[in-house]
């Protein structure tokens, strides 16, 4: 369905539309709430591609190679063998079709195999039911609640801290009884 590959500088144009759509950024990074001009998005995107200790990958449709989002790991700590997962599916036509779960599983696989991490965590708005389902299907468990940690459209809501440990993780293709 989807494949992951590096983002390229010319992909910034996709983010112009995505980051200006309130539905797309409703539960995303707070910085996305402030990026309104093309110049601001260009600056953020260039910095994102250069970010150290981060794995930034585009989410591409396998059949057409169309970019529909991006995902990865940030804050990769070699001494702590940990990182923080993120995902943005910018093309709303692909919401609710299993893309989030598939991408999350692929990034977790890369984190535990290629990057030799022991722990991958994330934060998610408690209102983001689609994200919560995708993360649980990929093996993440809730480990805490950050009360009223996000404010969107003038309303505070909680964020959940979730993580998956390598010891708990089932590799892609692994089947249980």
N, C-alpha and C positions, 0 to 999 in steps of 0.2 A: 504494500500500500504506500509506504513512505520510506525514504532513505535519508540519512544524515550526511552532510558534507559541509566543508568550510563555507562561511559567508564570504562574499567578494564585495569590494567597494561599490560596484554598480548595483548591488542589491538594496542600497539605501532607499531607493525610490519606493519600494514596497512599504517601508516604514512610514513614509509620508502619509499614506492612507490609513495604515493600521493605528498609528499613535494619535491620530486625530479623531478616531472613532471611540466615543465614550463606552460603547459596549465592549470593545476589544480590550481597553485598558482598565476596565472597572475594578479588577482585582489584581492588577499588575503593580510593578514597581512604582513607588511614589513619584520618582523622577518623571515618569511618563505623564503625570498629571500636569507637569510644568512645561513640557516640550510642545510648543505650539507653532513655531516657525520652521521653515525649511532649514535655515541656518542652524538653529538649535538642534534639530534632528541630525543634520550632517555632522555637527561637532560631537554629539553623543555617540553616533555610529562609528566615527573614526576612532574615538577613544575606546569604544567597546572592542573593536578589532585588534587594538594594541594592548589590551589589558593583560597584565601578567597574572599567573596563577589562575587562569580561567580557560575553560573549554567552551568556545562559542561555535555552534553548528547550525546551519540552516536546515529546515525541515522541507524536503522536496518530495513532490509526488513521484513515485517510482516510474510511472508510465510516461509522464510528460516533462519531468524535471522542473515543474513550476514550483517556485518558492511559496510556501504557505505559512511559514512561521520560523521561529528559532528556539533553540533550547541548549542547555549545557550545564556546566558546573562552574561555580565561582568560589573564590576564597579557598582554593585548593591548598591545603596545608600538608606539606611533605612530612614534617615531624609528627603531626597528629593523625596523618593518613585520613583526612576528612575533607569534605567539600559540601557546598550548598547547591542544590538543584534549582533550576529555573526553566520555565517554558512560556512561550507566547505563541498561540495559534492565531495569526492575524486574519486568515481567511475564514470568515464565519460559516461558509458553506461546509467546512470540514469539522465544525463543532458537533459533538455527540455521535461521531462515527468511529470512535475507538482510536483516533490518532493520538490523543493525549496519553492513553495507556501504552500504546505501542512505542511512542517516542520515549516515555519515561522508562520503560523496561530497557530500551536500547542504551540510554544514557547511563542508567544504573550499571548495566553490563560493562560499558566502557570504564566507568569509575572503578569498579572492583577488579577488572582484569588489566586493562591498559595503564591505568593510573595507580593501581595497587592501593586503593583506599580501603579503609576499614568501616567508615561511617559516612553516609550521605544523608543530609538533612534538608529540610525545606520549611518555609512558612506559607500558610494558605489561609485566606479569609474563610471564616466559618460559614459565610454565605455562598461560597463557591462550591456548590454541590457536585458539579461535574469534575472539578479538580480533585475534590476529596475522594470520589469514587475511583478516578484514574490512579491516584497515588496509592490507595489501599490495594488495588488490583496488582500494582507493581511491587507490593511488599512493604510499603511504608506503614508505620504505626504511629498513632498520636502519643506524644510524650509530654505535652504541656499546652497550656493556653496562655496567650498574651492578651489580657483583658483590655478592650477598647483601644487596641494598638493601631487601628487604621480608621481614617475618617474619609468617607467618600460621599459626595453630595450632601455634606453637612450632617451626616449620621456616623456615629462611631460604631465599630463592630470589632469583634475579637478576631485574632489570628491564632491558628493552631500551629504548633511546632510538631513536625513529623520527621521520622528518620527510619532508615533501614541499615542494619549492620550486615557486614559480609557473612557472618556466621548464620544469619537468618535468611539470607538471600538464596533464591533458586535460580541458577543460570538459565538463560534463554534456551528453550527446548527441553529443559529438565522436567520430568513428569513424576508426580507422586503416585502412591498406590491408589 
